[in-house]
Amino acid sequence: MGAHPEKPELPSPGVDLPPDYVRRLERLVLQMAAKGERREGLGQAHLLGAGEEFIGHRPYREGEDLRRLDWDLLARSDQAFVRRTRREAAQVWSVVLDTSGSMGIGSPGKLDAGAQLAGAIMAVGMRAGVRVQLKSGLGPALSLRRGQPLGILIQRLKDLRAGGEVGASPEAILSGWGPPREVGLVVIIGDFVGLSPKDLEPHRRPGRRMVLLQVLAPEELEPANQLLGEAVHWFDPEGPEERPGLAPGEAALVYEGRLEAWLEGWQRSTRSRGMGWSVGASDVPFEERVALALEGR
């Protein structure tokens, strides 16, 4: 019996932002702001121009304008609540970024692509006056508002490493942290290895939109042709195990079938729950995917 090949190191464990990343961010932010203003002027509500549609109540906070109180509810229940609108719910966004070991795969790397996406969404939110949060496996959540230096966000993104922290996967982050109740938009970015739609259920709320941006490496979406002619060994980036190998000829067919079923499952599950979902390769420019997350297209 031949020896198994050694487990390879992660090929892309860090974040290497492109030299023009900040310039591209600034251009995208201006474009999205202009779109938001046009939509709001036309009375079309979306995340950058949310309307005043009533979506529920929340407890009154000391110091708030008393005119926001729901006086009828106060009279019935003797408890102070204010009416919560879709505009208010859109004022806090949480971005959950997968930094587990499997994100260190790909060329370009999945973590690099995910970090670019996360930074773009947060920059757009800051420009719109939204409080944005970034939660990954790297320490506590980073919270930013309009007017704060973009460099703070850029440095946090550059510090990210795949597989370097315990509890860095989305399911671990969501189970141990969970977006605060006032968050109106939750964007989850990762390859979703190990994640289940059931992991998202506790975080659904009336008036909250959840968007899943799945990032896979080009070689994961379209395996190289040599899979047809040689044995393939699968390694688990999250642990030490080597998965059972596949013989020449069957590797590509088996992999393709599993991948298709997996992605179709995500599409069905998110659609039935009213969530946004898309999958893209790590070499897709972040500008092409941000509009999908923020405009619902």
C-alpha positions as CSV (number, residue, x, y, z in Angstrom):
1,M,0.0,0.0,0.0
2,G,1.5,3.3,-1.0
3,A,1.9,6.2,1.4
4,H,-0.7,8.9,1.3
5,P,0.6,12.3,0.1
6,E,1.3,14.8,2.8
7,K,-1.4,17.3,3.6
8,P,-0.7,20.5,1.6
9,E,-0.4,23.9,3.3
10,L,-3.2,26.4,2.6
11,P,-2.3,28.1,-0.6
12,S,-4.0,31.4,0.1
13,P,-4.3,31.8,3.9
14,G,-4.2,35.7,4.0
15,V,-5.7,38.8,2.5
16,D,-3.8,40.6,-0.2
17,L,-6.0,43.5,-1.2
18,P,-5.3,44.8,-4.8
19,P,-3.4,48.1,-5.0
20,D,-6.4,50.0,-6.4
21,Y,-8.9,48.6,-3.8
22,V,-9.5,51.8,-2.0
23,R,-10.0,53.8,-5.2
24,R,-12.4,51.1,-6.5
25,L,-14.3,51.3,-3.1
26,E,-14.6,55.0,-3.4
27,R,-16.0,54.8,-6.9
28,L,-18.5,52.0,-5.9
29,V,-19.7,54.0,-2.9
30,L,-20.5,57.0,-5.1
31,Q,-22.3,54.9,-7.6
32,M,-24.4,53.1,-5.0
33,A,-25.2,56.4,-3.2
34,A,-26.5,57.9,-6.5
35,K,-28.6,54.8,-7.1
36,G,-30.1,55.1,-3.6
37,E,-31.0,58.7,-4.1
38,R,-32.7,58.0,-7.4
39,R,-34.7,55.1,-5.9
40,E,-35.8,57.1,-2.9
41,G,-36.8,60.0,-5.2
42,L,-39.0,57.6,-7.1
43,G,-40.5,56.2,-3.9
44,Q,-38.9,52.8,-4.4
45,A,-37.7,51.4,-1.0
46,H,-34.6,49.3,-0.8
47,L,-31.7,49.0,1.6
48,L,-30.2,52.3,0.7
49,G,-33.5,54.1,0.6
50,A,-35.8,52.2,2.9
51,G,-39.3,53.4,3.3
52,E,-41.5,54.1,6.4
53,E,-43.3,50.8,6.2
54,F,-44.4,49.6,9.6
55,I,-42.8,46.2,10.5
56,G,-43.3,46.0,14.3
57,H,-42.6,47.5,17.7
58,R,-39.5,47.8,19.9
59,P,-39.2,49.0,23.5
60,Y,-39.0,52.8,24.0
61,R,-35.5,54.1,24.8
62,E,-35.0,56.8,27.4
63,G,-34.5,60.2,25.8
64,E,-36.3,59.4,22.5
65,D,-38.9,61.7,21.0
66,L,-42.2,61.0,22.8
67,R,-44.0,61.5,19.5
68,R,-42.7,58.1,18.4
69,L,-44.6,56.3,21.1
70,D,-47.5,54.0,20.2
71,W,-49.9,55.6,22.6
72,D,-52.7,53.1,21.9
73,L,-50.4,50.2,22.8
74,L,-49.2,52.0,25.9
75,A,-52.8,52.4,27.0
76,R,-53.6,48.7,26.5
77,S,-50.4,47.2,27.9
78,D,-49.0,49.9,30.2
79,Q,-45.7,49.4,28.5
80,A,-43.9,52.0,26.3
81,F,-43.2,50.9,22.7
82,V,-42.3,52.8,19.6
83,R,-43.3,51.8,16.1
84,R,-40.4,50.3,14.1
85,T,-40.2,51.1,10.4
86,R,-38.3,49.4,7.7
87,R,-36.1,52.6,7.5
88,E,-35.0,52.2,11.1
89,A,-34.4,48.5,10.7
90,A,-32.0,49.2,7.8
91,Q,-29.8,51.5,9.9
92,V,-27.5,48.7,11.3
93,W,-25.8,46.1,9.1
94,S,-23.8,43.1,10.2
95,V,-21.4,41.4,7.9
96,V,-20.3,37.9,9.0
97,L,-17.1,36.7,7.3
98,D,-15.9,33.1,7.3
99,T,-12.2,32.9,8.2
100,S,-12.1,29.1,8.8
101,G,-9.4,26.9,7.2
102,S,-11.3,26.1,4.0
103,M,-11.3,29.8,3.1
104,G,-7.5,29.6,2.6
105,I,-8.0,27.7,-0.7
106,G,-8.0,29.0,-4.2
107,S,-6.3,31.2,-6.6
108,P,-7.2,34.0,-6.0
109,G,-7.9,33.0,-2.4
110,K,-11.5,32.7,-1.1
111,L,-10.7,34.7,2.0
112,D,-9.2,37.5,-0.1
113,A,-12.3,37.7,-2.2
114,G,-14.6,37.5,0.8
115,A,-12.7,40.3,2.5
116,Q,-13.0,42.5,-0.5
117,L,-16.8,41.9,-0.6
118,A,-17.1,42.6,3.1
119,G,-15.2,45.8,2.9
120,A,-17.2,47.0,0.0
121,I,-20.6,46.4,1.7
122,M,-19.4,48.1,4.8
123,A,-18.0,51.1,2.9
124,V,-21.3,51.6,1.1
125,G,-23.2,51.3,4.4
126,M,-21.0,53.9,6.1
127,R,-21.5,56.3,3.2
128,A,-25.3,55.9,3.6
129,G,-25.2,56.7,7.3
130,V,-25.6,53.1,8.4
131,R,-23.8,51.6,11.4
132,V,-21.9,48.6,10.1
133,Q,-20.3,45.7,11.9
134,L,-17.8,43.1,10.8
135,K,-17.7,39.8,12.7
136,S,-15.1,37.2,11.9
137,G,-13.0,34.8,13.9
138,L,-10.6,37.7,14.7
139,G,-11.6,39.1,18.0
140,P,-14.7,41.1,18.8
141,A,-16.9,42.7,16.1
142,L,-15.6,45.8,14.5
143,S,-18.2,48.5,14.5
144,L,-18.0,51.7,12.3
145,R,-20.1,54.7,11.5
146,R,-20.0,57.4,8.8
147,G,-17.1,59.7,9.2
148,Q,-14.7,57.2,10.7
149,P,-11.5,56.5,8.8
150,L,-11.8,53.8,6.1
151,G,-8.2,52.8,7.1
152,I,-9.6,51.1,10.3
153,L,-11.6,48.8,8.1
154,I,-8.8,48.2,5.6
155,Q,-6.4,47.2,8.4
156,R,-8.8,44.8,10.0
157,L,-9.3,43.1,6.6
158,K,-5.5,42.8,6.1
159,D,-5.1,41.2,9.5
160,L,-7.4,38.3,8.7
161,R,-6.0,34.8,8.3
162,A,-7.8,31.6,7.3
163,G,-7.8,28.9,9.9
164,G,-5.9,31.0,12.5
165,E,-8.7,31.2,15.0
166,V,-11.0,28.9,16.9
167,G,-14.7,29.4,16.1
168,A,-13.9,31.1,12.8
169,S,-16.7,29.5,10.7
170,P,-20.0,31.2,10.2
171,E,-22.0,28.6,12.2
172,A,-19.6,29.0,15.1
173,I,-19.7,32.8,14.9
174,L,-23.5,32.9,14.7
175,S,-23.9,30.4,17.6
176,G,-21.5,32.3,19.9
177,W,-22.3,35.9,18.9
178,G,-25.4,36.4,16.7
179,P,-26.3,39.7,15.1
180,P,-27.8,42.2,17.7
181,R,-31.5,42.5,17.6
182,E,-31.6,45.9,16.0
183,V,-29.7,44.8,12.9
184,G,-31.7,45.2,9.7
185,L,-29.4,43.5,7.3
186,V,-27.1,40.4,7.8
187,V,-24.7,39.5,5.1
188,I,-22.9,36.2,5.5
189,I,-19.8,35.7,3.3
190,G,-18.0,32.4,3.0
191,D,-17.8,29.0,1.2
192,F,-20.5,27.6,3.6
193,V,-18.6,24.4,4.2
194,G,-20.2,23.0,7.3
195,L,-22.9,25.7,7.4
196,S,-26.6,24.6,7.3
197,P,-29.8,26.7,6.7
198,K,-30.8,25.6,10.2
199,D,-27.9,27.6,11.6
200,L,-29.6,30.7,10.3
201,E,-33.0,30.2,11.7
202,P,-32.4,31.7,15.2
203,H,-31.3,35.0,13.5
204,R,-34.3,35.6,11.4
205,R,-36.4,38.6,12.4
206,P,-39.4,40.6,11.0
207,G,-38.0,43.4,9.0
208,R,-34.5,41.9,8.8
209,R,-33.0,40.8,5.5
210,M,-30.5,38.0,5.3
211,V,-28.1,37.7,2.3
212,L,-25.7,34.8,1.7
213,L,-22.8,35.4,-0.6
214,Q,-21.1,32.1,-1.3
215,V,-17.5,32.3,-2.5
216,L,-15.8,29.3,-4.1
217,A,-12.5,29.0,-5.8
218,P,-12.5,28.8,-9.6
219,E,-10.9,25.3,-9.3
220,E,-13.7,24.3,-7.0
221,L,-16.4,25.4,-9.4
222,E,-14.6,24.0,-12.5
223,P,-12.1,21.3,-11.5
224,A,-9.1,21.0,-13.7
225,N,-9.2,18.5,-16.6
226,Q,-6.6,16.3,-15.0
227,L,-9.2,15.0,-12.6
228,L,-10.3,12.8,-15.5
229,G,-7.0,10.9,-15.7
230,E,-5.6,10.5,-12.3
231,A,-6.5,9.5,-8.8
232,V,-7.7,12.3,-6.5
233,H,-7.1,12.7,-2.8
234,W,-9.3,15.0,-0.8
235,F,-8.0,16.9,2.3
236,D,-10.1,18.5,5.0
237,P,-8.7,22.1,5.6
238,E,-10.5,22.2,8.9
239,G,-8.8,19.1,10.3
240,P,-6.1,16.4,9.9
241,E,-8.1,13.8,8.1
242,E,-7.6,12.7,4.5
243,R,-10.9,11.9,2.8
244,P,-11.3,8.7,0.8
245,G,-9.7,8.9,-2.6
246,L,-11.5,8.5,-5.9
247,A,-10.2,6.4,-8.8
248,P,-9.2,7.9,-12.2
249,G,-12.3,8.6,-14.3
250,E,-14.8,8.8,-11.6
251,A,-13.4,11.8,-9.7
252,A,-14.7,14.6,-11.9
253,L,-18.2,13.0,-12.3
254,V,-18.7,12.4,-8.7
255,Y,-17.5,15.8,-7.7
256,E,-19.6,17.6,-10.3
257,G,-22.7,15.8,-9.1
258,R,-22.1,16.5,-5.4
259,L,-21.3,20.2,-6.2
260,E,-24.5,20.7,-8.2
261,A,-26.7,19.1,-5.6
262,W,-25.1,21.1,-2.8
263,L,-25.6,24.5,-4.6
264,E,-29.2,23.6,-5.6
265,G,-29.9,22.8,-2.0
266,W,-28.7,26.2,-0.9
267,Q,-30.8,27.9,-3.6
268,R,-34.0,26.1,-2.6
269,S,-33.4,26.6,1.2
270,T,-32.7,30.3,1.0
271,R,-35.6,31.0,-1.5
272,S,-38.1,29.2,0.8
273,R,-36.9,31.3,3.7
274,G,-37.0,34.6,1.9
275,M,-33.2,35.1,2.0
276,G,-30.9,36.3,-0.8
277,W,-28.3,33.9,-2.0
278,S,-25.7,33.9,-4.8
279,V,-22.6,31.9,-5.6
280,G,-19.5,33.2,-7.4
281,A,-15.9,32.4,-8.0
282,S,-13.2,34.2,-6.0
283,D,-11.9,35.8,-9.2
284,V,-15.2,37.7,-9.8
285,P,-14.8,41.5,-9.1
286,F,-16.4,42.5,-5.8
287,E,-18.3,45.3,-7.6
288,E,-20.4,42.7,-9.5
289,R,-21.7,41.1,-6.3
290,V,-22.3,44.0,-4.0
291,A,-25.3,45.3,-6.0
292,L,-26.9,41.9,-5.6
293,A,-26.6,42.0,-1.8
294,L,-27.8,45.6,-1.4
295,E,-30.4,46.0,-4.1
296,G,-31.9,42.5,-4.0
297,R,-31.3,41.7,-7.6
